[in-house]
């Protein structure tokens, strides 16, 4: 076998061993996947692969991290913006994503380096809308507060180009605040 054939074979093996997205009700899976799952071809090792029902939300948590602009608006209408990058996300069960979120104030060079997690509870498997009702450290008021709001994963192409957006409200020291976040993959 010449080098070109060997190279083509290697490329084919690499691409065929990757996880491929299929429809929710693919004939490849032995069982019917539920609305929060998708049937995918998963590699068990370099040459062995099989069809499995996997959480749909894994598309948005298993590769890369999220980054974007976090905006706070106070009762007076003043807007304060913060850039957040490198936020990892984890799928929890079939309907939740835990998104890293800052837990302390800015350090000397403006980076947020310690995180906790904000739970995104998905309510629609088709539109990927979610709710938020979680206590989280808010970097603007530098205290734990309860975010209450809604958001969505907006498809703009493949899973890599999806936009994550949410809007929340919270009360701190008897003042109302609004929070908006728009993020893409870093």
Backbone torsions as a table, in degrees:
resi	resn	phi	psi	omega
1	UNK	NA	130.4	-178.9
2	UNK	-81.3	172.9	-174.6
3	UNK	-62.8	-36.5	-179.6
4	UNK	-65.0	-44.6	177.8
5	UNK	-62.7	-42.3	178.8
6	UNK	-62.3	-42.6	178.9
7	UNK	-63.8	-44.8	178.6
8	UNK	-62.7	-40.9	177.3
9	UNK	-62.9	-42.9	179.3
10	UNK	-63.1	-43.5	178.5
11	UNK	-62.6	-43.4	178.8
12	UNK	-60.6	-44.9	-179.4
13	UNK	-63.5	-43.2	-179.7
14	UNK	-61.9	-47.9	-178.1
15	UNK	-71.0	-33.9	-179.5
16	UNK	-75.4	-18.7	179.2
17	UNK	-87.3	-8.7	179.1
18	UNK	-76.5	157.1	177.0
19	UNK	-72.0	130.4	179.6
20	UNK	-115.4	138.9	177.9
21	UNK	-82.9	136.4	175.0
22	UNK	-129.8	177.6	180.0
23	UNK	-69.6	162.8	-178.7
24	UNK	-61.3	-33.8	-174.8
25	UNK	-112.1	42.6	-179.6
26	UNK	-66.3	146.2	177.0
27	UNK	-73.0	-7.6	-179.2
28	UNK	-68.8	-34.4	-179.3
29	UNK	-82.3	142.8	179.0
30	UNK	-69.9	-27.6	179.4
31	UNK	-118.7	159.2	178.5
32	UNK	-79.6	127.5	178.8
33	UNK	-74.5	147.0	177.8
34	UNK	-81.4	179.3	-174.2
35	UNK	-63.7	-20.9	-179.3
36	UNK	-96.9	7.1	180.0
37	UNK	-123.2	164.8	173.9
38	UNK	-136.6	150.4	179.5
39	UNK	-87.7	120.5	-178.1
40	UNK	-128.5	154.1	175.7
41	UNK	-91.8	112.1	-172.9
42	UNK	-112.7	132.8	178.3
43	UNK	-82.9	124.4	175.1
44	UNK	-84.9	-32.6	173.0
45	UNK	-155.4	-166.0	-171.7
46	UNK	-62.6	-33.5	-175.7
47	UNK	-116.4	-11.1	-175.5
48	UNK	-109.9	129.4	178.1
49	UNK	-146.2	157.9	-179.8
50	UNK	-152.1	166.8	-178.8
51	UNK	-89.5	133.0	-179.3
52	UNK	-141.8	149.6	170.8
53	UNK	-80.5	125.2	-178.4
54	UNK	-129.7	151.9	179.0
55	UNK	-58.9	133.5	176.4
56	UNK	-59.2	-36.1	-175.1
57	UNK	-66.6	-16.4	176.1
58	UNK	-58.9	-26.7	178.2
59	UNK	-59.2	-26.2	-174.0
60	UNK	-106.6	0.1	-177.9
61	UNK	-124.6	-21.4	-171.2
62	UNK	-86.4	-9.9	-178.3
63	UNK	-137.5	128.0	175.0
64	UNK	75.4	-178.3	179.1
65	UNK	-131.1	174.5	-176.8
66	UNK	-109.5	148.7	175.7
67	UNK	-152.5	147.0	179.3
68	UNK	178.1	-163.6	-175.6
69	UNK	-106.1	129.7	176.6
70	UNK	-105.8	121.1	-177.8
71	UNK	-116.6	132.9	177.2
72	UNK	-113.7	133.3	176.3
73	UNK	-121.5	126.3	179.2
74	UNK	-92.1	-179.6	-177.5
75	UNK	-60.4	-28.5	-179.8
76	UNK	-82.0	-5.9	-179.2
77	UNK	90.8	4.4	177.2
78	UNK	-71.1	133.6	-179.6
79	UNK	-109.8	132.5	177.0
80	UNK	-122.6	127.6	-176.0
81	UNK	-114.0	144.3	178.0
82	UNK	-135.5	139.9	174.9
83	UNK	-94.6	127.2	176.6
84	UNK	-119.1	132.9	-179.5
85	UNK	-138.2	158.1	176.6
86	UNK	69.4	30.3	179.7
87	UNK	-83.0	113.4	177.9
88	UNK	-79.0	156.3	177.8
89	UNK	-133.4	146.7	-180.0
90	UNK	-127.3	135.9	172.8
91	UNK	-78.0	132.3	175.9
92	UNK	-123.7	111.1	-175.5
93	UNK	68.5	-149.1	-178.4
94	UNK	-100.8	-19.4	-171.3
95	UNK	-124.4	12.1	-179.0
96	UNK	-130.8	143.7	169.3
97	UNK	-123.3	133.2	172.3
98	UNK	-98.4	118.7	-178.7
99	UNK	-106.6	127.7	176.4
100	UNK	-55.5	142.0	179.9
101	UNK	-146.7	147.3	-175.7
102	UNK	-61.3	146.8	175.6
103	UNK	-119.3	-5.0	179.4
104	UNK	-139.3	174.0	-179.3
105	UNK	-74.9	172.1	-178.3
106	UNK	-64.7	139.7	174.9
107	UNK	-85.2	-171.8	-170.2
108	UNK	-58.2	-28.4	-179.0
109	UNK	-109.4	17.4	173.3
110	UNK	86.0	6.3	179.4
111	UNK	-89.5	144.3	170.2
112	UNK	-96.8	114.3	-169.2
113	UNK	-110.9	-12.2	179.4
114	UNK	-119.2	137.9	-173.0
115	UNK	-128.8	155.3	160.8
116	UNK	-121.8	-166.2	-174.2
117	UNK	-123.3	139.7	175.3
118	UNK	-104.3	125.7	-176.7
119	UNK	-88.0	124.7	174.4
120	UNK	-103.0	113.7	-177.0
121	UNK	-100.2	107.3	-174.7
122	UNK	-77.5	134.3	-176.2
123	UNK	-115.4	-11.5	-179.8
124	UNK	-139.9	118.8	-175.7
125	UNK	-75.7	-18.0	179.8
126	UNK	-90.5	-48.8	-177.0
127	UNK	-87.1	-12.1	-179.3
128	UNK	58.0	38.9	173.2
129	UNK	-81.3	148.8	179.6
130	UNK	-141.4	164.3	174.1
131	UNK	-116.2	157.6	175.2
132	UNK	-129.1	129.0	173.7
133	UNK	-150.3	79.9	-168.7
134	UNK	-146.6	145.4	174.1
135	UNK	-84.5	128.5	-176.4
136	UNK	-145.5	153.9	174.8
137	UNK	-74.9	124.0	178.9
138	UNK	-97.8	121.2	-175.4
139	UNK	-69.6	-20.1	-178.8
140	UNK	-78.5	-47.7	179.3
141	UNK	-90.5	-6.1	177.5
142	UNK	54.0	50.4	178.6
143	UNK	-157.8	162.4	174.7
144	UNK	-76.4	132.1	179.4
145	UNK	-139.6	164.9	176.3
146	UNK	-99.2	115.0	174.3
147	UNK	-83.3	129.7	174.6
148	UNK	-128.4	121.8	-178.2
149	UNK	-178.2	-164.4	-177.6
150	UNK	-137.1	164.0	177.6
151	UNK	-164.3	-174.7	-177.8
152	UNK	-160.0	147.1	165.9
153	UNK	-91.5	116.8	-174.4
154	UNK	-102.7	119.6	-179.2
155	UNK	-76.3	122.5	176.2
156	UNK	-119.3	11.8	-176.2
157	UNK	157.9	-130.7	176.2
158	UNK	-76.2	176.7	-177.3
159	UNK	-61.3	-28.1	-178.9
160	UNK	-68.7	-29.9	-177.1
161	UNK	-97.7	15.0	178.4
162	UNK	-68.3	146.3	176.0
163	UNK	-107.7	132.2	176.2
164	UNK	-102.8	123.2	179.5
165	UNK	-133.6	142.4	170.0
166	UNK	-149.9	156.7	175.2
167	UNK	-129.3	130.7	-179.6
168	UNK	-135.7	161.4	172.7
169	UNK	-125.2	153.8	172.2
170	UNK	-154.9	162.3	178.0
171	UNK	-117.4	133.5	176.8
172	UNK	-142.3	129.0	-177.1
173	UNK	50.2	45.2	178.8
174	UNK	59.2	25.3	175.8
175	UNK	-120.9	142.8	179.1
176	UNK	-90.7	137.8	177.1
177	UNK	-130.0	149.0	172.1
178	UNK	-117.9	144.3	179.9
179	UNK	-128.1	134.1	172.0
180	UNK	-129.7	145.1	-179.4
181	UNK	-139.3	132.1	174.4
182	UNK	-130.3	124.1	-174.2
183	UNK	-135.7	151.7	172.1
184	UNK	-128.5	174.9	179.0
185	UNK	-71.2	133.6	175.9
186	UNK	-72.4	NA	NA
